[in-house]
């Protein structure tokens, strides 16, 4: 492959997202030609920007994003079902970084119904040579070299994703999202203090289950071995969608009960 060279002007050296990963990302969801969970996603964006000390423009209202995606994505591009991965990054035009303006970029991935589990179950494995932190910024979607390394490791080992542990050797999340472990009538979810992502998509799902008393939702500190004790495992990714986990090492998992719960959740919209 021929190398390509760019000048600093072409790359825009003031783009801190490119240079430093100084950005946050949140997903919005389009289902049947309408935004769903838009309020939850909007408040997660605001919380993520505050944590990264990004200057929130007065124009960044819920109505602004609703109008933007309705005009440009749903009407403009004719997207009926998909995920809008929205990124906000800091400019360098302020007296201080916290007073600098922000810009945004987004891309749309069209797919089937966002609330439908992808057909092919995933194969995962634990990765132990790296771990993820469990601090204030671990729960939001910011630049994560651990995700990049884990994604490459998965590709090189014919896996779909890897399970990342925190410094205490307990399960935090996968590179692409959160894991839910079903055992009997209990669904165990790693605590956010363990390094799990804040996920509007997952929170909407578990809230539905809790309100309708369909499962006992428990936040846990989960050691790596406990992944082998689960009967079913679900991966919920705000960025990519919902997946069943079919195999971790030599252990295989079913998905019938999670599929039933997801079907009930879909019917509530």
Secondary structure in CASP SS format (residue, H / E / C, confidence):
PFRMAT SS
TARGET T0000
AUTHOR 0000-0000-0000
METHOD secondary structure of the structure
MODEL  1
X C 1.00
X C 1.00
X C 1.00
X C 1.00
X C 1.00
X C 1.00
X C 1.00
X H 1.00
X H 1.00
X H 1.00
X H 1.00
X C 1.00
X C 1.00
X C 1.00
X C 1.00
X H 1.00
X H 1.00
X H 1.00
X H 1.00
X H 1.00
X C 1.00
X C 1.00
X E 1.00
X E 1.00
X E 1.00
X E 1.00
X E 1.00
X E 1.00
X E 1.00
X E 1.00
X E 1.00
X C 1.00
X C 1.00
X E 1.00
X E 1.00
X E 1.00
X C 1.00
X H 1.00
X H 1.00
X H 1.00
X H 1.00
X H 1.00
X H 1.00
X H 1.00
X H 1.00
X H 1.00
X H 1.00
X H 1.00
X H 1.00
X H 1.00
X H 1.00
X C 1.00
X C 1.00
X C 1.00
X C 1.00
X C 1.00
X C 1.00
X C 1.00
X C 1.00
X C 1.00
X C 1.00
X H 1.00
X H 1.00
X H 1.00
X H 1.00
X H 1.00
X H 1.00
X H 1.00
X H 1.00
X H 1.00
X H 1.00
X H 1.00
X H 1.00
X H 1.00
X H 1.00
X C 1.00
X C 1.00
X C 1.00
X C 1.00
X C 1.00
X C 1.00
X E 1.00
X E 1.00
X E 1.00
X E 1.00
X E 1.00
X E 1.00
X E 1.00
X E 1.00
X E 1.00
X C 1.00
X C 1.00
X C 1.00
X C 1.00
X C 1.00
X C 1.00
X H 1.00
X H 1.00
X H 1.00
X C 1.00
X C 1.00
X E 1.00
X E 1.00
X E 1.00
X E 1.00
X E 1.00
X E 1.00
X E 1.00
X E 1.00
X E 1.00
X C 1.00
X C 1.00
X C 1.00
X C 1.00
X C 1.00
X C 1.00
X E 1.00
X C 1.00
X C 1.00
X C 1.00
X C 1.00
X E 1.00
X E 1.00
X E 1.00
X E 1.00
X E 1.00
X E 1.00
X E 1.00
X E 1.00
X E 1.00
X E 1.00
X E 1.00
X C 1.00
X C 1.00
X C 1.00
X H 1.00
X H 1.00
X H 1.00
X H 1.00
X C 1.00
X E 1.00
X C 1.00
X C 1.00
X C 1.00
X H 1.00
X H 1.00
X H 1.00
X H 1.00
X H 1.00
X H 1.00
X H 1.00
X H 1.00
X H 1.00
X H 1.00
X H 1.00
X H 1.00
X C 1.00
X C 1.00
X C 1.00
X C 1.00
X E 1.00
X E 1.00
X E 1.00
X E 1.00
X E 1.00
X E 1.00
X C 1.00
X C 1.00
X C 1.00
X E 1.00
X E 1.00
X E 1.00
X E 1.00
X E 1.00
X C 1.00
X C 1.00
X C 1.00
X E 1.00
X E 1.00
X E 1.00
X E 1.00
X E 1.00
X E 1.00
X C 1.00
X C 1.00
X E 1.00
X E 1.00
X E 1.00
X E 1.00
X E 1.00
X C 1.00
X H 1.00
X H 1.00
X H 1.00
X C 1.00
X C 1.00
X C 1.00
X C 1.00
X C 1.00
X H 1.00
X H 1.00
X H 1.00
X H 1.00
X H 1.00
X H 1.00
X H 1.00
X H 1.00
X H 1.00
X H 1.00
X H 1.00
X H 1.00
X C 1.00
X C 1.00
X C 1.00
X C 1.00
X E 1.00
X E 1.00
X E 1.00
X E 1.00
X E 1.00
X C 1.00
X C 1.00
X E 1.00
X H 1.00
X H 1.00
X H 1.00
X H 1.00
X H 1.00
X C 1.00
X C 1.00
X C 1.00
X E 1.00
X E 1.00
X E 1.00
X E 1.00
X E 1.00
X E 1.00
X C 1.00
X C 1.00
X C 1.00
X E 1.00
X E 1.00
X E 1.00
X E 1.00
X E 1.00
X E 1.00
X E 1.00
X E 1.00
X C 1.00
X C 1.00
X E 1.00
X E 1.00
X C 1.00
X E 1.00
X C 1.00
X H 1.00
X H 1.00
X H 1.00
X H 1.00
X H 1.00
X H 1.00
X H 1.00
X H 1.00
X H 1.00
X H 1.00
X H 1.00
X H 1.00
X C 1.00
X C 1.00
END
